[in-house]
Amino acid sequence: MAGSSLRSFIKDVRGAKTVAEERAIVTKASAKIRTKLRDDHLPLEKRRNNIQKLLYLYILGEKTHFGQVECINLIASDDFADKRLGYLAAMLLLDESQDLLTLLTNLLNNDLNHPNRFVVSLALTTLGFLSSSELARDLYPDVESILNTSKDPFLVKKALQCVAKLVMTDSSLLEIFQPQLLLSLLNNQSICTHGVLLSIAKVLQAALSGFSMHHKRVKENEPTADTTGILRQLLGAVPELLDLLQNLNVKNFEPEYDIQGTCDPFLQCELLYTLRLFFQVCFEFKITEIDQYSNKFNDLLTQIATNTDSGKNCGQAILYEATRTIFSLNLNQPSRVLGINILAQFLSGKDNNTKYVALSTLLKVVPQEPVAVQRHRKFISRCLRDPDVSIRSRALELAFAILNDVTMVELTEQLVEFLKNASDDDKNLIVYTVEYLVRAFEIHTSVDEKWKLETLITVLKLVGNVISAETVSNLLVFINNASCPQERCELVAEMLKLTLDDSKRSEISEHNVGWNLVTIWCVGEYGGEILGNKADAKISERSLTKYLVDQHAASDRNDNKIVHYLLTAALKLSAHVNDPGCNESLRQILVSRSRDADLMLQSKSVQYEIIFRQPLKVKKPILDSMPKFEKKIDAATQKPSKIASQSSASQPESSDLLDLLGEKQPSHSPQPQPSVAQSSTSVLSPTDLLADIFGSNGTNGKPSSDKDLSERNSSTLEVPAGSTKIHESAAAECYITLKSCGDGAAQMELYLKAKTNLQNVQTFCAVPKTQKLTLGQIQPGNTLVSHQVARQNLKVVGSGRLKLRVKLNFAADGNDSSEQFDHKFDQAL
């Protein structure tokens, strides 16, 4: 096998009829190749043949480490065919972390100075591909020597690409980097071909991207050192790049680089990206010399956006890069509107990739130009009906991002239409839609409340079988907090008519658990009001009692959730029922669970039966309707997060300490399960409303005092004396206070003290995978003046040692900044 040709070996492997046969052929060939490579007297032709087979084994995913040294031996050969195969094998079988790279240093050094341009090209390609920090520092002078001496555009292109890779690998090379070399190449028309221009752009991108790291490292060693000299020298290339980009955009026809009527779109995209990096880095390090090019660049972007054909793929690539540049540099308002109009054109096209990119970009720029994005909501709504699930997902996120009092009705109608046409495969999208629709209704209060309630009931009828228990709880909170009891009562009556009428019951799926939970809860809470209104003859004491009895009989023994709702609804309805037979049926529902295997159900059944036996004047005040739920809406909940890929999309996500995504965690919303009402007039927290009057939940409602509320809402905060300083920078100081820790949960407060005026302050926090984090709202707001203090509440549940990673985003003196730090606590959950 090892002596046969590569073609025969591939034919044998592909001809295997079973996996076992293929495995036997591969194992046998691998063993023979290993044996042959140990033979020092093996002819070069057969050695090449074995390495070729080894590369095929690598493609198949087999172990090929035993051939790594042989690759280096082939590179050492004087024969070009051996060198070419050796370099190819080295790039595939080796990586920058292996010690064998030290053996390559001398071979690469020799080949970089080889008289044959193709051998030099192979060495440059391999060096760029396998560049470790050590290899980059050792061989960078040889690559730079090629740039200084060679007049061959082919070698210059390869050398520039290699320089870009080396600088990206080790930014310390910027200390010896010569910007004048790039400037001289830009001015040399005989060498500056299309490939060379692309390579120069790559070198500039690598230098600008690595400048921040280079600056930080130099400042650590020499705090007074000036690192901006190289940046000022590189600025000399900006006029040339601007002129080049302008010439490419004036419809110059060059057949060699023309694609569908667009002149060299690859180079245009690279130039746009390079210029964007120039402006970003110069703004960050306050290099004012860049300002003289701002107007010209702005005009050029407008020219590109106007002249480029958006109907072709190459034109779309250029327009997308121009749009990214406009928003990355936060240019003037007309330019931003122009960029949004370009993205809207992408949405009207047929290409799914273009539509997805446009939706993602619009989602990022909504905070900058919300009104301009809202103008194109018809295109966004059209994407909700797209067959591609990824586009529907992005369109949903964008729809909620632009949803406000003005667009509420129109967008909600589109979302309901989306839910009507959703398939079973869209479960995650359905959960996401309903969850954020309820949150949006809570936030935007100017829209008619009756319309909101009707919409939510329609949504519940459509997709109640897939929404989560938490979303059902949020919906119940919204119904209970309705400002007009009469409208709420009418709505519940309509729900009951639909549920109790046999002719209309087919409209609701028997598996619609969400609908059943809400209906049962409303029967218990508002049964007395509905019976008192006598709005419909079909709604009577007997019909409501029969409904609860039927639901109890049909309930799954394993579904304790609905049984909890039924027990409470039966108890609360008994306070409004006068018929003895109905009262007895309700009592039987309670008694049926007095010996249940579930201790919670058993306890609740016994306790509820005690209340049931009390005189009406005693139990009626206890079983009165629930008060309004006080629900704190965090700022994090007002912005739609990314749709989770699993069915638990609506649950708060676990924050990974090693993967800070830069997204705020959604807050835990209260779950208002049916419960007897507290007789106290104090304002209770939503979770305390679930407490049994006999304390079976183990948590008693604690009224909030006026003093606590005033302190919570105060805009003049101070850092507590016992707080621990966890971070300090030129812009701000951060403190943490651990309020409580134990029983798998911890409460803490994060304090941010500004040293200068800060705007758009955002905090992103992460914890280990074994823990979950809930972020509160920043108080008093995200704009701080010098020496002002802001506070944010954090809640962590889970297990393990408490660790926290914090990322701060803010704007100071007109510049966006970001700081990240870690803190380890001594305590554990």
Beta strands, then each sheet from edge to edge (+ up, - down):
strand 1: 258-259
strand 2: 262-263
strand 3: 724-728
strand 4: 732-742
strand 5: 745-754
strand 6: 759-766
strand 7: 771-775
strand 8: 789-798
strand 9: 801-812
strand 10: 815-828
sheet 1: 1+ 2-
sheet 2: 3+ 4- 5+ 8- 7+
sheet 3: 6+ 9- 10+
end
